[in-house]
């Protein structure tokens, strides 16, 4: 009974850890390898790098011009048809300030990384 349990445990252990891993021996951990491993598995760093892409897209969005809007209406009363066109105008350097703020946010994201 005891021999069968030992055999079952050793079979399970053998399936879990292939011989190729056991034959390699222990792997030495150098300081450079530890830093590389920490950098690859750091979730905060991965999130900051993803946030950089968001900040860069924010700069592209800030450079966009406002969209015009067009509205058409038809009624039974006179005048029958109406057309409304609206184009927002940015005065006083609003667009440039928006771009500058987006670029500063990108700089802060680079500092976080």
GIWO-V770556 format. One record per pair of residues at least 12 apart in sequence whose ideal C-beta (glycine too) atoms are under 6 Angstrom apart, sorted by the first residue. I is the first residue (numbers start at 1). GAP is how many residues later the second one is. D is the distance in Angstrom with one decimal. If there is no record, write none. Layout:
BEGIN
i=(I | I)
gap=(GAP | GAP)
d=(D | D)
END
This chain:
BEGIN
i=(48 | 48 | 51 | 52 | 55 | 55 | 55 | 58 | 59 | 59 | 59 | 62 | 62 | 62 | 63 | 66 | 68 | 69 | 70 | 71)
gap=(64 | 65 | 58 | 57 | 50 | 51 | 54 | 44 | 43 | 44 | 47 | 36 | 37 | 40 | 36 | 22 | 19 | 17 | 15 | 13)
d=(4.5 | 4.7 | 5.3 | 4.8 | 5.2 | 4.2 | 4.4 | 4.7 | 4.4 | 5.8 | 6.0 | 4.5 | 4.6 | 4.0 | 5.8 | 4.2 | 4.4 | 4.6 | 5.4 | 4.2)
END
